[in-house]
Amino acid sequence: MDNVGLVLEGGGLRGIYTSGVLDYFLSKGLYFNYTIGVSAGAIYSASYASRQKRRNIDVVLKYINDERYMGYKYLVKKGSYINIDFAYKKMTYELSPFDFETFNQCNLEFKVGAFNCTRGKTDFFSKKDFKSVNDLLETLVASGSLPFFSKETYINEKAYLDGGIADPIPLSQSILDGNSKNVIILTEDEGYKKEPLKLQPLIKLYYRKYPKVADALLRRHLVYNRTLKDIKMLEEKGDVFVFRPSKVVVVDRLEKDLSKIKALYNLGIEDARQNYKRLVEWLNIEES
């Protein structure tokens, strides 16, 4: 599938919907040649690239309520609500080993967006930047470093935060990379509109060291809603194929309710199943 991009929105634990869609793709043997994601969209799609079906949902269901995974004590002690040492490093190397060999060998251009705190722009990293699993892990940590809940992550001595700050749905970069058609997986239901952040003066105060972070956060709702309008227009033209939750999403970014998480994952699988025939027709490939 040349010139077809797979574009993945973030959204924290709402990204488990994306994981459901991608796992259905894996079950059908549907492999894209290009993916681009930010935050949870990048994190969950890594297991799609390594062909590890159910890895994401199994990790979440088993460990999300483990006290070692996340909590305010880690925000106070280490500067990040998510315990990086456990949720990323121990998970990747020991508890649910990531298949970096398969990831590295698969015919896939895999891109991750992270927000450069100094430049005020999203930097995109690709497989050529990942010489080892640790390089990939470092970039995924940066892309998933939620504002206010995470300290900055440094790559090559540059400070980064959540890739969704300025580019929450990285469609424009996929188009810039030459993809004339794009499959987009959103993590909010149809009709969702992002509202401006509250307490704006405090945001500027909190990120006074990185004023461009504050500026991007204050504009984020405008960028997000404008991107949704662009997607709608492209969808009507037939240039994009969109997956979005077919039911109202009740999962929070830092959700811990396993029943809600499992239901959203299953919704991703079901939405993918219901739309698969239409998708392969749109892609002009044979259904597997």
Secondary structure, DSSP 8 states (H G I E B T S, - for coil): -TTEEEEE---GGGGHHHHHHHHHHHHHT---SEEEEETHHHHHHHHHHTT-TTHHHHHHHHHTTSTTTB-HHHHHHHS-SB-HIIIIIIIIIIIS---HHHHHHSS-EEEEEEEETTTTEEEEE-GGG-SSHHHHHHHHHHHT--TTTS--EEETTEEEE-TTTT-SSTHHHHHHTT-SEEEEE-SS-TT------S-HHHHHHHTTTSHHHHHHHHHHHHHHHHHHHHHHHHHHHTSEEEE--SS-----TT---HHHHHHHHHHHHHHHHHHHHHHHHHHT----
